[in-house]
Amino acid sequence: MIIEFDNVDLLIDGRKILDRISFCIEEGSNTFIMGPSGSGKTTILKIAAGLIFPTSGKIKILNRDISNIQDLYVVRENIGFVFQYSALIDTLTVIDNVLLPIKFRKKREFSKNKKEYIAKAIEILEFLGLKGFENYYPNSLSGGMQKRVAFARAIITLPKIIFYDEPTSGLDPISASQINYMIQEINRKYNITNVVVSHDIISCQQIASFIIFIYQGKIVFKGPPNELINSNNSIIFNFFNLNRI
């Protein structure tokens, strides 16, 4: 298993945000973490990425205990993160946004092999349908294109895992479908394990291989999409009816 959560709790100001969260994610999967707003989905991503630490419980990523600082450093080197609103830097061109992780993590190596990294970035942008947009600025791109730039930035270091926080949020159905396709292709081409936080039922049906459903900080379902969709659980049933297009 590439990700393991074992009885993870998170308390903030006396309030339990996550309650005994346990799950395993297989390498090479497209795993969705679903649930209503405020249920704790994004918090799980932040804990897995070592951005916040749980109150109790054990977490292993890439078979490393991330409570150990040295192991956490290694894990972070193997994680890409796509933020909900892309988080691109408006004053940098597309290609400079994509190259940021390399410049930050491997400054000396980038200086020595600058041409190779630029070529690699251009190759990834072309793969994502952004050929010719290398020197554009983010504010001149559509929302869907900005998401793809964020994908390219996450891919550039060839991580083992990419975390996506609501990748289709705010997009029209056509753009959302394109983003879903890209997530699948990233998984296939680069053998990257994708972990997607979403409340988008269509995305779940299109690309998820495994789903974890969170409600009020607790897991109420773990399993394949067809079992979730056919679940008799009233929480899941109501969620689907409220979010179905």
NUVO-126834 format. One line per 4 residues: number of its first residue (from 0); their letters; for each residue y, x, z of N, C-alpha, C. Coordinates in pm, 1 decimal, always signed. Each point is the difference from the previous one (the first is absolute). Layout:
% NUVO-126834
NUM = a = Y/X/Z/Y/X/Z/Y/X/Z  ... $
This chain:
% NUVO-126834
0 = miie = -119.7/+83.0/+0.0/+119.7/-83.0/+0.0/+125.6/+87.1/+0.0  +97.9/-38.5/-80.1/+119.8/+81.6/-11.1/+104.6/-35.0/+107.1  -4.6/-125.6/+48.3/+89.8/-45.0/+108.2/-82.1/-78.1/+102.3  +19.3/+32.0/+129.6/-70.9/-70.8/+106.9/+97.2/-31.3/+114.2 $
4 = fdnv = +10.9/-126.4/+33.4/+75.0/-44.1/+118.0/-100.8/-52.4/+102.4  +10.3/+47.0/+123.3/-93.7/-40.9/+104.5/+76.2/-51.7/+121.7  +0.9/-132.9/+14.3/+65.0/-66.0/+115.2/+144.1/+47.4/+21.5  +78.8/-8.8/-104.5/+139.4/+46.9/+5.6/+91.2/-110.1/+53.8 $
8 = dlli = +72.7/+32.0/+105.9/+99.9/-88.9/+58.4/+138.5/+62.4/-16.2  +101.1/-84.9/-14.8/+138.6/+46.8/+0.8/+83.9/-97.2/+80.8  +63.0/+52.4/+104.4/+91.7/-79.1/+81.6/+140.4/+55.5/-15.9  +96.6/-88.5/-21.3/+141.0/+38.1/-6.2/+78.2/-91.7/+93.2 $
12 = dgrk = +66.0/+59.5/+98.7/+76.4/-76.6/+99.8/-85.4/-108.8/+63.7  -124.2/+35.4/+29.4/-89.8/-93.7/+67.1/-63.5/-103.6/-91.4  +37.3/+1.1/-127.4/-54.7/-97.7/-95.5/-110.0/+65.0/-82.4  -115.6/-67.5/-9.1/-112.9/+56.2/-74.7/+19.0/-28.9/-148.2 $
16 = ildr = +22.7/+106.1/-76.3/+20.8/-10.5/-144.3/-133.6/+1.8/-73.3  -90.4/+88.7/+42.6/-135.4/+6.0/-54.2/-99.2/-10.9/+114.5  -106.8/-75.8/-22.7/-94.6/-30.8/+106.5/-142.0/+33.9/-44.0  -50.1/+115.4/+47.3/-138.7/+42.1/-23.4/-36.5/-2.5/-149.0 $
20 = isfc = +78.3/+71.7/-76.4/-21.3/+5.7/-144.6/-108.3/+103.1/-32.3  -106.8/-47.0/-63.3/-109.1/+88.0/-41.5/-40.0/-31.9/-143.4  -4.0/+102.0/-83.6/-47.1/-17.4/-137.9/-29.3/+136.3/-60.3  -74.2/-0.6/-109.5/-27.6/+120.7/-77.5/+32.2/-27.6/-145.9 $
24 = ieeg = +55.2/+99.6/-67.1/+31.7/-10.9/-142.8/-76.8/+106.1/-75.8  -70.1/-42.6/-103.6/-81.1/+91.7/-79.4/+86.5/+78.6/-98.5  -40.0/+123.6/-22.0/+68.0/+83.8/-99.1/-12.5/-62.7/-138.9  +111.4/+0.2/-74.7/-0.1/-52.6/-135.9/+20.3/-149.7/-11.3 $
28 = sntf = +25.5/-66.2/+112.1/+17.3/-145.7/-2.5/+145.3/-39.4/-23.7  +18.9/-126.3/-39.5/+132.6/-62.8/-1.3/+0.0/-102.0/+114.0  +46.3/+41.8/+114.9/-3.7/-84.4/+119.3/+135.0/-67.0/+22.0  -3.6/-131.8/+24.2/+120.6/-75.9/+28.9/+4.0/-35.6/+148.0 $
32 = imgp = +117.2/+16.4/+60.5/+24.7/-49.9/+135.9/+94.2/-117.8/-14.7  -48.8/-118.4/+32.6/+74.4/-123.3/-24.2/+28.0/-73.4/+129.8  +90.0/-97.6/-8.5/+33.6/-81.9/+114.9/+144.4/-44.5/-6.6  +38.1/-94.4/+84.8/+138.1/-48.7/+1.1/+99.9/+109.5/+37.8 $
36 = sgsg = +127.2/-22.7/-29.3/+105.1/+93.7/+39.3/-0.9/+18.2/+151.2  +16.8/+124.0/+43.9/+4.6/+28.2/+143.2/-135.0/+8.6/+66.9  -106.5/+2.8/-79.9/-134.2/+0.9/+59.5/-46.1/+140.6/+39.8  +69.4/+104.0/-49.7/-36.8/+136.5/+36.3/-52.9/+82.5/-115.7 $
40 = ktti = +11.1/-50.9/-122.4/-56.0/+69.0/-117.7/+65.6/+137.1/-22.1  +132.4/+0.3/-10.9/+70.8/+125.3/-27.0/-13.5/+97.0/+117.3  -10.3/-52.3/+121.2/-18.7/+84.3/+117.4/-129.2/+80.0/-10.8  -104.8/-61.5/-54.0/-126.6/+70.3/-19.9/+18.0/+117.1/-96.2 $
44 = lkia = +74.4/-22.8/-108.3/+26.8/+108.6/-94.7/+74.6/+114.5/+67.9  +100.6/-33.7/+78.0/+81.0/+102.9/+65.5/-83.6/+80.8/+99.6  -90.9/-66.6/+68.4/-88.2/+71.5/+92.9/-94.7/+91.1/-76.8  -57.4/-51.8/-109.2/-93.5/+79.5/-80.3/+68.0/+123.2/-59.1 $
48 = agli = +128.6/-12.4/-31.3/+75.4/+112.4/-56.1/+56.2/+92.3/+108.0  -22.8/-33.9/+126.9/+49.6/+82.5/+109.2/+149.1/-11.9/+22.4  +59.2/-110.9/-47.2/+144.6/-20.2/+19.6/+30.0/-57.9/+137.1  -95.6/-76.8/+52.9/+7.0/-46.2/+139.0/-138.9/+17.0/+60.7 $
52 = fpts = -7.3/+5.2/+132.0/-127.2/+24.6/+66.7/-41.0/-120.7/+83.3  -129.0/-31.7/+0.9/-45.9/-117.2/+75.5/+2.7/+23.5/+150.1  -5.9/-107.7/+74.3/-6.7/+9.3/+145.8/-138.0/+46.9/+43.9  -103.0/-46.4/-70.6/-137.0/+40.9/+30.2/-86.5/-16.8/-124.1 $
56 = gkik = -120.6/+54.7/+6.0/-92.0/-7.9/-112.3/-8.8/+131.7/-75.2  -95.6/+7.6/-91.9/-22.5/+121.4/-77.1/+17.1/-27.4/-148.9  +57.0/+97.7/-70.4/+21.1/-11.6/-144.3/-45.9/+128.8/-65.8  -84.8/-15.5/-102.1/-41.1/+113.9/-81.3/+38.5/-26.3/-145.1 $
60 = ilnr = +67.6/+95.9/-58.7/+33.1/-3.1/-142.5/-58.9/+126.4/-61.0  -76.9/-14.9/-107.2/-65.8/+115.1/-62.5/-84.9/+76.2/+102.2  -61.0/-78.3/+90.0/-87.4/+53.6/+105.3/+74.0/+89.7/+99.8  +131.6/-18.5/+10.0/+80.2/+76.5/+96.1/+68.2/-93.8/+99.4 $
64 = disn = -1.4/+39.4/+124.7/+64.3/-77.3/+106.4/+150.4/+26.1/-6.4  +77.7/-102.5/-37.0/+142.7/+24.5/-21.8/+81.2/+6.9/+129.3  -67.3/-16.3/+115.5/+70.6/+25.2/+125.8/+18.6/+150.9/+21.4  -76.9/+79.5/-75.2/+15.1/+145.6/+1.3/+107.0/+38.2/-102.0 $
68 = iqdl = +104.4/+67.5/+44.2/+114.2/+30.2/-85.8/-39.8/+82.0/-122.3  -89.5/+98.5/+17.4/-42.5/+81.7/-113.5/-74.9/-84.1/-103.1  -87.8/-89.0/+48.1/-72.4/-88.7/-90.8/+95.3/-97.8/-67.6  +98.0/-48.8/+74.3/+97.9/-92.3/-56.3/+76.0/+65.8/-114.9 $
72 = yvvr = +34.3/+126.9/+15.9/+71.5/+71.5/-105.8/-84.0/+4.8/-127.8  -128.8/+30.0/+14.1/-90.4/+5.7/-115.3/-11.4/-137.2/-65.6  -12.4/-103.8/+81.7/-11.2/-137.3/-51.4/+124.3/-37.5/-78.8  +116.5/+29.2/+54.3/+125.2/-34.6/-69.2/+11.1/+67.7/-136.4 $
76 = enig = -56.1/+118.6/-11.8/+0.0/+70.4/-128.5/-81.7/-74.8/-104.6  -87.9/-88.1/+45.1/-90.8/-70.8/-90.0/+30.6/-149.1/-10.5  +122.4/-38.3/+39.8/+40.3/-140.9/-4.3/+125.5/-15.5/-85.3  +0.5/-102.2/-84.8/+120.4/-42.8/-69.6/+43.0/-135.1/+55.5 $
80 = fvfq = +129.1/-30.4/-5.9/+50.5/-124.4/+58.0/+96.9/-64.1/-98.9  -24.6/-126.0/-32.7/+90.8/-76.9/-85.1/+66.4/-106.6/+87.0  +130.1/+12.5/+18.9/+72.9/-90.6/+88.1/+31.0/-132.8/-70.0  +24.6/-102.5/+80.3/+19.9/-135.3/-53.9/+111.0/-5.4/-104.5 $
84 = ysal = +110.4/+66.5/+25.7/+112.6/-3.2/-93.5/+15.8/+133.6/-73.6  -111.9/+67.7/-22.1/-10.3/+123.5/-78.5/+60.6/+122.4/+68.8  +116.1/-15.8/+64.9/+64.9/+110.3/+73.2/+28.6/+120.6/-88.8  +45.1/-27.1/-122.5/+41.5/+108.9/-88.9/+140.7/+45.7/+38.5 $
88 = idtl = +31.9/+124.2/-33.5/+133.9/+53.5/+27.8/+85.7/-20.7/-123.9  +102.7/-82.4/+12.1/+79.7/-42.1/-115.4/+72.5/+114.4/-69.5  +29.5/+106.7/+73.0/+75.6/+110.9/-58.4/-89.5/+101.2/-71.9  -131.1/-22.8/+3.4/-93.4/+87.9/-68.7/-58.9/-70.9/-121.0 $
92 = tvid = -28.8/+75.5/-104.4/-64.4/-57.3/-117.6/-143.7/-40.0/+34.3  -61.3/-72.4/-92.1/-138.4/-42.9/+18.1/-90.4/+119.3/+26.9  +8.9/+102.3/-82.9/-92.5/+113.0/+16.3/+26.3/+76.5/+129.0  +127.1/+8.3/+41.6/+30.0/+67.6/+126.4/-51.4/-80.4/+119.1 $
96 = nvll = +3.2/-133.6/-9.4/-60.6/-83.6/+103.2/-149.7/+24.9/+8.9  -64.5/+9.5/-115.0/-145.4/+20.4/-3.6/-37.6/+135.5/+59.2  +80.8/+101.6/-26.4/-31.1/+135.7/+44.8/+33.5/+26.4/+146.7  +66.4/-92.8/+64.7/+44.2/+21.9/+139.0/-112.1/+45.3/+94.6 $
100 = pikf = -117.3/-65.2/+0.3/-104.1/+43.9/+94.4/-44.7/+143.4/-22.2  -5.5/+41.8/-127.4/-39.0/+138.1/-30.2/+106.9/+96.3/+51.0  +125.6/-32.0/-26.6/+109.8/+87.0/+44.6/+4.9/+9.0/+152.0  -31.5/-110.5/+65.8/+7.7/-4.0/+146.6/-118.8/+71.4/+63.8 $
104 = rkkr = -119.5/-26.9/-52.5/-120.8/+53.1/+63.5/-35.9/+141.5/-47.6  +32.9/+30.4/-125.3/-43.3/+127.5/-58.9/+116.6/+68.1/-70.9  +105.0/+27.2/+74.5/+124.2/+49.7/-58.2/-21.0/+130.0/-77.5  -68.1/+96.3/+60.2/-20.8/+129.0/-66.3/-89.6/-15.5/-122.2 $
108 = efsk = -105.3/-80.0/+16.1/-92.2/-21.6/-111.3/+70.2/-69.6/-116.2  +89.0/-93.9/+33.6/+74.5/-69.7/-105.1/+89.3/+96.7/-76.8  +66.5/+88.8/+71.9/+88.6/+97.9/-64.5/-75.9/+89.0/-98.0  -121.7/+38.6/+37.0/-81.2/+87.3/-84.9/-57.6/-73.0/-121.0 $
112 = nkke = -33.3/-128.7/+19.2/-70.9/-76.0/-103.8/+78.0/-124.7/-43.0  +131.6/+14.0/-7.5/+87.3/-113.4/-27.3/-36.9/-71.2/-130.0  -23.2/+74.9/-107.3/-30.6/-60.9/-129.6/-128.9/-81.7/+5.6  -99.1/+53.0/+70.9/-128.0/-70.3/+11.6/+16.5/-132.3/+74.4 $
116 = yiak = +77.8/+1.7/+107.5/+19.6/-122.6/+78.0/+82.2/-102.9/-77.5  +97.5/+46.9/-75.1/+78.1/-92.4/-82.8/-89.9/-64.2/-105.6  -85.2/+80.6/-61.5/-93.3/-51.9/-100.6/-95.0/-102.5/+62.6  -45.0/+29.2/+120.7/-89.4/-91.5/+71.0/+70.4/-132.0/+30.4 $
120 = aiei = +126.2/+9.2/+42.4/+77.5/-120.6/+30.5/+19.9/-83.6/-125.7  +29.8/+65.1/-110.8/+18.9/-71.6/-127.2/-130.5/-68.0/-42.5  -111.5/+68.2/+19.8/-131.4/-57.2/-32.8/-26.9/-126.5/+81.9  +31.1/+4.3/+130.0/-22.3/-116.3/+87.3/+93.3/-114.7/-39.3 $
124 = lefl = +125.4/+32.0/-29.1/+94.2/-103.7/-42.7/-46.5/-66.1/-129.4  -52.9/+79.9/-91.2/-52.3/-56.2/-125.3/-118.8/-91.9/+28.4  -88.9/+43.0/+89.7/-114.1/-81.5/+40.6/+44.6/-135.3/+55.8  +114.1/-0.2/+68.2/+51.9/-122.6/+61.3/+94.9/-77.4/-92.3 $
128 = glkg = +6.5/+40.7/-126.1/+81.5/-73.5/-97.1/+147.8/+30.3/+7.5  +33.9/+119.5/+48.4/+140.9/+36.5/+16.8/+39.3/+121.4/-84.2  -69.9/+20.8/-110.4/+34.4/+110.1/-88.3/+142.1/-19.4/-54.9  +80.5/+106.2/+7.0/+136.8/-7.4/-49.0/+102.9/-38.9/+104.6 $
132 = feny = -45.8/-32.7/+119.8/+92.3/-42.5/+106.8/+22.9/+109.3/+104.5  -44.3/+121.6/-29.7/+5.3/+107.8/+98.2/+141.4/+25.7/+52.8  +100.2/-11.7/-85.3/+136.8/+35.6/+40.0/+87.9/-121.8/+31.0  -62.4/-115.4/+10.4/+72.8/-119.4/+42.6/+19.3/+4.6/+151.8 $
136 = ypns = +95.3/-80.4/+47.6/+19.9/-15.1/+143.7/-58.7/-134.5/+44.1  -47.9/-9.6/+124.4/-69.1/-121.0/+46.3/+76.7/-130.0/-22.1  +133.9/+2.7/+18.3/+76.3/-125.3/-11.7/+9.1/-51.7/-143.2  -48.4/+79.4/-96.3/-0.5/-45.9/-139.6/-137.1/-57.0/-39.3 $
140 = lsgg = -92.8/-4.3/+94.9/-135.2/-48.0/-25.4/-22.0/-138.1/+60.9  -94.1/-73.7/-57.4/-39.2/-129.1/+57.8/-78.3/+22.5/+128.9  -17.8/-106.9/+77.1/-74.3/+10.6/+125.8/-142.4/+49.5/-21.0  -65.0/-52.5/-105.2/-136.2/+42.7/-29.1/-7.9/+146.4/-38.4 $
144 = mqkr = +98.0/+48.0/-73.7/+3.0/+141.2/-40.3/+26.2/+89.3/+121.0  +86.7/-43.9/+89.3/+24.9/+76.9/+122.0/-127.9/+13.9/+82.5  -79.7/-108.4/+5.6/-128.0/+6.7/+71.5/-90.1/+105.9/-61.5  -1.8/+6.0/-133.2/-86.8/+96.7/-67.9/+46.7/+143.9/+24.8 $
148 = vafa = +130.1/+18.9/+10.3/+50.8/+133.4/+37.0/-48.3/+35.9/+140.7  +4.0/-97.7/+90.0/-49.5/+23.6/+135.9/-149.4/+32.5/-1.0  -75.1/-64.7/-90.6/-142.1/+31.5/-15.1/-16.6/+145.2/-44.7  +79.4/+39.9/-99.9/-8.8/+136.7/-51.2/+29.6/+101.0/+110.2 $
152 = raii = +98.8/-28.6/+81.5/+34.5/+90.0/+111.1/-116.0/+11.5/+99.0  -70.4/-111.8/+21.9/-114.2/+1.8/+91.6/-118.2/+76.4/-58.4  -15.2/-4.3/-132.2/-114.9/+63.1/-66.4/+17.3/+151.0/-16.1  +122.7/+49.5/-12.0/+28.2/+135.6/-45.3/-74.8/+108.7/+79.0 $
156 = tlpk = -26.7/-23.1/+128.4/-72.8/+99.3/+79.7/-150.9/-21.9/-5.7  -43.6/-99.8/-78.8/-141.9/-37.3/-11.2/-63.1/-21.3/+137.7  +51.8/-96.0/+75.8/-53.7/-26.3/+133.6/-136.7/-67.7/-7.2  -69.4/-1.2/+111.2/-127.5/-71.8/+8.9/+23.0/-150.7/+19.4 $
160 = iify = +113.8/-34.6/+63.7/+29.4/-139.3/+35.1/+144.7/-30.7/-36.8  +24.2/-120.9/-52.1/+137.6/-49.6/-12.9/+11.2/-131.3/+75.6  +102.0/-9.4/+84.5/+33.1/-123.7/+70.7/+113.7/-69.7/-74.8  -16.5/-128.9/-24.2/+101.7/-80.1/-68.9/+46.2/-112.2/+92.5 $
164 = dept = +129.7/-9.5/+22.4/+54.6/-106.8/+83.4/+63.8/-106.0/-90.3  -68.5/-113.1/-15.5/+47.7/-113.8/-81.5/+47.9/+46.4/-138.5  -87.0/+59.3/-80.8/+44.2/+58.1/-127.6/+49.7/-100.8/-103.0  -37.0/-128.4/+11.1/+46.7/-99.3/-97.7/+112.4/-87.0/+54.5 $
168 = sgld = +47.6/+32.3/+119.9/+106.1/-80.0/+61.0/+126.3/-0.1/-86.0  +55.0/-118.0/-27.1/+125.1/-13.5/-74.5/-14.2/+9.9/-150.0  -122.2/+13.5/-50.2/-20.0/+13.3/-143.7/-40.6/-133.9/-63.1  +36.7/-18.2/-126.4/-43.4/-118.9/-72.6/-150.1/+11.5/-27.3 $
172 = pisa = -68.8/-110.4/-34.3/-146.0/+3.0/-17.6/-48.9/+102.3/-101.2  +72.5/+18.7/-110.8/-43.6/+96.0/-102.0/+8.5/+142.7/+54.3  +113.3/+32.7/+63.2/+16.2/+134.2/+58.3/-102.4/+24.3/+110.0  -26.3/-103.8/+81.9/-98.5/+12.0/+108.0/-138.3/+27.5/-56.1 $
176 = sqin = -34.9/-68.7/-109.3/-129.7/+22.4/-63.7/-11.5/+141.8/-53.5  +108.9/+52.7/-56.0/+0.9/+137.7/-50.0/-20.1/+100.1/+113.9  +63.6/-28.3/+112.8/-14.0/+88.2/+116.3/-144.3/-1.9/+50.3  -60.6/-118.0/+3.6/-140.5/-9.7/+42.0/-90.6/+82.0/-91.3 $
180 = ymiq = +27.6/-8.7/-129.3/-78.1/+76.9/-97.3/+14.8/+149.7/+26.0  +123.8/+42.4/+29.0/+24.6/+141.5/+25.8/-74.1/+48.0/+124.6  -4.7/-83.1/+103.2/-71.7/+37.3/+122.6/-147.6/+22.2/-31.2  -58.1/-89.3/-79.6/-139.2/+16.5/-41.7/-20.2/+128.5/-78.8 $
184 = einr = +92.4/+27.3/-91.9/-12.3/+118.6/-84.7/+16.0/+129.2/+79.8  +86.4/-1.5/+100.1/+15.7/+116.5/+88.2/-132.7/+29.0/+69.9  -64.4/-106.0/+46.8/-130.3/+12.4/+65.7/-103.4/+60.0/-96.0  -1.2/-49.3/-123.9/-101.1/+44.4/-97.3/+25.5/+142.0/-49.8 $
188 = kyni = +123.6/+27.0/-38.4/+31.3/+129.6/-63.0/-1.6/+115.2/+99.3  +55.8/-22.9/+119.4/+16.7/+109.1/+95.7/-96.6/-6.4/+118.0  -87.7/-102.0/+1.4/-95.7/-17.9/+109.6/+69.9/-2.5/+136.1  +113.0/-68.9/+4.0/+78.6/-13.1/+123.0/-37.9/-130.8/+69.6 $
192 = tnvv = -21.1/+7.3/+130.1/-24.7/-119.9/+79.7/+132.4/-71.3/+22.3  +8.9/-125.9/-41.6/+122.8/-78.0/+15.3/-11.4/-95.2/+118.8  +101.0/+1.3/+85.7/+7.7/-95.2/+110.7/+130.7/-76.3/-16.3  -12.0/-130.2/-24.7/+114.5/-81.7/-40.4/+28.8/-106.5/+104.2 $
196 = vshd = +120.7/+2.2/+55.1/+46.1/-110.5/+85.5/+64.2/-105.0/-88.8  -46.2/-122.9/+11.5/+51.8/-103.7/-88.8/-27.7/-139.0/+56.4  +82.8/-96.5/-42.2/-31.5/-141.0/+25.0/-19.3/-72.4/-133.9  -10.5/+80.4/-107.1/-10.0/-52.6/-136.0/-145.4/-32.6/-33.9 $
200 = iisc = -31.9/-127.5/-5.0/-137.1/-44.4/-23.5/-48.4/+40.4/-138.5  +87.9/-9.1/-100.0/-38.3/+35.6/-136.6/-37.0/+148.2/-7.2  +79.3/+84.5/+63.0/-30.8/+143.6/+2.7/-134.9/+24.9/+65.0  -23.5/-68.6/+108.9/-126.4/+13.1/+72.3/-117.1/-35.1/-90.5 $
204 = qqia = +11.9/-110.4/-73.1/-107.8/-44.1/-87.3/-20.3/+94.2/-118.3  +108.4/+61.9/-46.3/-8.3/+86.6/-117.4/-62.7/+136.0/+29.5  +32.7/+59.2/+113.2/-37.9/+141.4/+16.9/-71.1/+36.9/+129.3  -0.6/-85.4/+100.2/-58.7/+39.7/+129.0/-152.0/+12.0/-8.5 $
208 = sfii = -53.6/+106.1/+59.4/-145.1/+11.3/+16.0/-41.0/-33.7/+143.4  +95.4/+10.1/+91.9/-26.4/-29.6/+141.6/+130.5/-49.4/+61.4  -11.0/-97.2/+91.3/+119.9/-59.4/+60.6/-12.8/-3.1/+151.5  +109.4/+36.9/+64.6/+13.2/-13.9/+145.1/+112.4/-100.2/+23.4 $
212 = fiyq = -29.1/-109.0/+68.6/+100.8/-104.6/+23.5/+42.9/+5.7/+146.6  +130.6/+15.4/+19.7/+58.5/+13.1/+134.7/+79.0/-125.6/+35.0  -15.6/-45.0/+122.8/+79.7/-113.3/+48.9/+39.0/+26.7/+145.3  +130.9/+3.9/+24.2/+53.8/+25.5/+134.1/-62.5/+124.1/+63.7 $
216 = gkiv = -7.6/+106.9/-80.4/-47.4/+127.7/+51.6/-149.2/+14.8/+12.7  -77.0/-100.8/-42.5/-145.6/+6.0/+10.3/-63.7/-16.2/-137.7  -114.4/+63.4/-18.0/-75.0/-17.8/-124.3/-81.5/-128.8/+9.5  +19.8/-88.3/-97.8/-77.1/-124.9/-2.2/-100.4/-2.1/-115.5 $
220 = fkgp = +9.0/+100.4/-88.6/-96.3/+7.8/-110.6/-4.7/+141.8/-54.8  -122.4/+44.7/-33.7/-21.9/+124.5/-73.9/-111.0/-27.0/-100.8  +27.9/+31.1/-128.3/-104.8/-22.9/-98.4/+52.3/-5.4/-141.9  -85.1/-35.3/-95.9/+40.9/-7.6/-140.8/+87.2/-121.3/-28.1 $
224 = pnel = +77.9/+2.3/-110.3/+94.2/-107.7/-31.1/-63.9/-138.4/-10.7  -117.5/-9.4/-62.1/-60.9/-132.5/-17.4/-34.1/-65.4/+133.0  -37.1/+80.3/+99.0/-29.1/-56.0/+132.4/+127.2/-45.8/+69.3  +108.6/+73.7/-19.1/+128.3/-41.5/+58.6/+46.2/-132.0/-59.4 $
228 = insn = -3.9/-9.6/-131.8/+48.5/-119.1/-69.1/-81.4/-122.9/+38.5  -128.1/+19.1/+26.8/-87.1/-112.0/+35.7/-16.1/-17.6/+150.2  +79.4/+71.8/+78.0/-12.2/-5.4/+145.3/+38.2/-137.9/+55.2  -71.3/-41.0/+104.8/+30.5/-126.0/+68.6/+96.9/+19.4/+116.8 $
232 = nsii = +42.2/+124.5/+22.2/+93.3/+29.2/+108.3/+131.6/-74.0/-25.5  +45.9/-79.0/+96.3/+120.2/-83.0/-18.6/+125.3/+84.4/-22.3  +7.7/+117.4/+63.2/+116.4/+88.1/-16.9/+8.8/+47.1/-144.7  -112.6/+44.4/-54.1/-4.6/+48.3/-138.0/+23.5/-114.8/-97.8 $
236 = fnff = -61.2/-114.9/+26.2/+16.6/-117.5/-86.8/+146.9/-39.8/-9.1  +68.3/-5.5/+114.5/+141.3/-37.6/+1.0/+86.0/+104.7/-69.4  -32.8/+127.2/+18.0/+74.1/+108.0/-64.9/-8.6/-13.6/-153.2  -118.6/-23.8/-48.8/-18.5/-12.8/-144.7/+71.6/-121.7/-55.7 $
240 = nlnr = -3.9/-109.4/+69.9/+67.6/-121.5/-47.9/+151.0/+17.7/-1.8  +55.4/+69.9/+97.2/+144.9/+21.4/+7.3/+48.2/+99.5/-103.8  -87.2/+96.0/-39.6/+43.0/+107.3/-90.3/-49.9/-16.4/-142.2  -78.6/-103.0/-25.1/-53.2/-18.5/-134.6/+109.2/-46.5/-93.7 $
244 = i = +2.1/+56.7/-120.0/+100.6/-39.1/-99.8/-45.6/-126.4/-68.9 $
